[in-house]
Structures are given as structure tokens and as C-alpha cells.
Amino acid sequence: MAMHNFISVEDVSDIPAMIQQALVYKHQPLLNQQLGAGKRIGLLFLNPSLRTRLSTQIAARNLGMEAIVFNVDKEGWALEFEEGAIMSGSTVEHIKDAGPVLGQYFDILCIRTFPSLMNKEDDYSEMFIRQFVKYAGVPVISLESATLHPLQSFADLITITETMQQQAWPATRKPKVVLTWAPHIKPLPQCVANSFAQWVNAWGKAEFVITHPEDYELDTRFTQGATITHAQEDALRDADFVYVKNWSTYTDYGKVYENDPAWMLTEEKLSITRNAGVMHCLPVRRNIELSDEVLDGTHSLVTRQAGNRVWAAQAVLAEILKQQ
């Protein structure tokens, strides 16, 4: 499973094997504590983080690496990413100059960026993270990009697999996995939804349904293979796992067309599922996206899902370190 970068599911050659490796680390965190000895990992954040930052630091430490965090948006120069830019504006340093230097400082470079939600072409070009890959000269891991959040989605599949194993799931039955849109107070990116759809489709071991209001369609390059419906009740019927997430519009980019509270997931809605486990990437707006009764109830897998972020990061780091 040679891995040089981790930007999307396309960088993973064997998803089930990676999931099992992550679960091994969950039970034996220090199994490979010398694998990263003497190596440094740089975590660069262009926007805030809680779980992604802390889980990746813990994972690196479990493998013996030294982790250094740098908040580019608050502590560093404003970076320029455009090729051929005339730097007469607010940007101070070009990625052509910063990237190779960072590549000398670190053995692995992790980047967290965020979309503008103003220009779809710019955001979906993934210029920021691709420029780091181009110029750093060392492996690059996405800690979330303008369109995808691969470490989150990997942890999501770990959580589904782990839950199925604990429930002694029949080998012949595919789980029904539902991604449902939820209301929110502001426009959010499509990153988590895109990425979850991409990973579930690539995994190929689930009946996958996406439900959302009209006009909230996602980019088809990520959703192809899923059943898509605007009828949330139909989607939820007989579901085994329900992933709740808001996203803004994709076609008329970054807009909020509606915030119908009827789309919030409640215990009553879960009554037509197969006692489905409920997932959310966090942070969550309580009683907007999910009701308290769901988040605090027996259906919730949210805390387990967040905990599995450590083992997702550790499995990815280990694969990259094995190539060095």
C-alpha cells in the first residue's frame, strides 16, 4: 500500500486493509512507536481546528515523531499561491519560496485550508494544497482542503466498520448508509459531504443514499454511485447508519436557499431506521442539525467517531513513514 501523499481516497490502494490497521493501532497505540523516531511532522493551519489538530499530534507522537504546529493565518506571512503573481497586494511570500524551505524542515507536511465559498472554480481547483504538493518536496497530508476532508472520512469508515464488527454483522448484508443534509445558521462548505460520499462509494461495501432538499446537489464526481433523493423519510427507512451534515449550494455556489428545521434529525425520525447509529463530524449546532436527544442518546456514535480520528491519522502516517 505505497502511499506518498494523502489528499483523497485515491491515494489509498486498499481501504479495508487501512481500516484494519487503524483498528490495530486503536488497541495497540504504541505498536510502532519507533517508526517515526527522529522525524518531524509540520502541521500548518490556514484556518482553525480542534479534533484534526489534536488527533494528528497524538498520532504522530504514538509513532515517535516530533510534531510542530504553525498557524499560518495568525503567526506567519500571508502566502501567495498564484503562479506568475505580481505581489503588489497583501501577500508577502510565495509558496514557491516557502514550500521548499518547509520541505527542509519537515519529513511530512500537513496542511489545513478552507474554501472561500465565493468562487467555485478557484475552490475546486484545490490550488492551495496542490501548490504545497508541487513545491514542498516531501509527502503532504490534507487536514482538510477546499473540497475534501479525507482524514475525517477515513475515520468515518473506521467507525462504521468497528460498529459492524462489534455487532457481529452478517457478512452477506450490506449496511444501508445515509448521508442527510441538515439545517445550519450559515453557509458551510461541501468538503465533508463530498469526501464522505467519495470514500463510501470507493469502499463499495454499503447501500449508500444521499438525501437533501432541492438545489443542494453535490458535485457528481463525488456522488456517482449513490442513490440521491429529496425525500428524507424514504432515505432514513431501514437505515443502519445516518451521517448528518450541512452544506451550502454547489451549483449556485455557497448559498443558503433554505433552512427548514424539519430537516433536523430527531429520535422520532430514527424510529423507521434499523436502530441506526448516528454520525456527525463535529462541531455540531445542537437542536439545529441534531436534537439533544439524539446526540446524548444511545444512537449516537459521534464521540467514538471523533476518537477514531487519532487512529485514522496514525494509520496514514505509518503508511507514509514506511516509504521513507
KOLZAPA-40909 format. One record per residue (C-alpha): x, y, z. Coordinates in steps of 0.25 Angstrom, whole numbers, plus 5000, padded with zeros to 4 digits. Example, Ala and Ser with C-alpha at 12.3 -4.5 7.8 and 13.67 -1.06 7.14 Angstrom:
<sites>
504949825031;505549965029;
</sites>
This chain:
<sites>
500050005000;501150104996;500650245000;501350374996;500350474999;498950475006;498050574999;496850484995;496350344995;497050324982;498350314990;497850194997;498050054990;497349965000;496350035008;495949915017;497349885020;497650025024;496350015033;496849895040;498249955042;497550075049;496749985058;498049905062;498650045066;497450075074;497749945082;499249965082;499550115081;501050095083;501249975074;502150055064;502650155073;504050155067;503550165053;503650325053;504750335063;505650455059;504650505049;503850635049;502450665044;501950805042;500450835043;500150965036;498751025039;498151135030;496851125038;496451075052;496450935056;496150855069;496050705066;496850705053;498050775060;498050695073;497750555067;498950575057;499850625068;499550505077;499650405065;501050465062;501450445076;501050305076;501950275065;503150345071;503050475063;503250615067;502050705063;502150855061;500850935059;500951065052;499651155050;499951215037;498751305037;499151375051;500651355052;501251355038;501351435026;500151445016;500551345005;500351354991;499951234983;499651284969;500751254958;501351374952;500651474962;501151614963;501251624978;500751774980;499651734989;499551675003;500251545001;501751555006;502351415002;502151324990;501851174992;503051154982;503951214993;503251165006;502951025001;504450974999;504851035012;503750955019;504150835012;505550845018;504950865032;503950745032;503950605027;502450615026;501650735024;500150745027;499250855022;497850905026;497251005017;495751055015;494951095003;494551245001;493151194997;493151314987;493851254975;493551114971;494551104961;495651154970;495251064982;495050934973;496450954967;497050924980;498151014977;498651034991;498850894995;499350854981;500450964981;500950904994;501050774988;501750834976;502750914984;503050854997;503750724992;503250645004;501950565006;500750655008;499550615016;498250685015;497650725029;496450785020;496450855007;495550945000;494750824995;495050695003;495350655017;496050515015;496450485030;495050515034;494450415024;495550305027;495150315042;493650315038;493850175031;494750125043;493550165052;492550085043;493449965041;493749965056;492249975060;491849865050;492949775056;492449795070;491049755065;491549635058;490949685045;490549575035;491549565025;490549555014;489749685017;490249825013;489949935023;489050045018;489850175020;489050305019;489650445017;488650545021;488650695019;488350775032;488050925034;489151025039;489151175042;490251205032;490751155018;491751035020;492650965010;492350835003;493650775008;493150675018;491950635009;492850624997;493850545004;492950445011;492250414998;493550394991;494050295002;492750215003;492650194988;494150154987;493950064999;492849994992;492249915004;490949995006;489650035001;489850185000;488750285000;488950435000;487750525004;487650675003;486650784999;486550824985;487650914980;488650854989;489250754979;490750724981;491850714970;491450584963;492950544962;492850504977;491350454978;491350364966;490950224971;490050274982;488550284981;488050424983;486650464988;485950594993;485050505002;485850495015;484750395021;484950305010;486450315011;486450285026;485550165025;486350035029;487650115030;488750055038;489650185039;489250325038;490250435035;489750575038;490450695031;490050835026;490650885013;490351005004;489951004990;490850954979;490251004966;489951144971;491151134979;491251154994;489851204996;488751165007;487451145000;486651095011;486851055026;485550975028;485650925043;484850805038;486150745033;486750735047;487050595051;486150555063;485850425071;484550415064;485150415051;486050305055;484950215058;484850165044;486250125043;486949995048;487350055061;488350135053;489650195058;489650345056;490950415052;491450555051;492850615049;492750725059;492650835063;491150825063;490050925065;489150855075;487650865073;487950925059;488550805052;488350695062;487450695074;488050675088;487250545090;487950485078;489350545082;489250495096;488550365093;488850225090;488850245075;490050345075;491350305070;491950445070;492950425081;493450295076;493550355062;494350475068;495250385076;495550305063;496250425057;497450385064;497550245058;497250295044;498350395045;499350295051;499050185040;499250295029;500550345036;501050205037;500850175023;501650295018;502750275028;502950135023;503350195009;504350285015;
</sites>
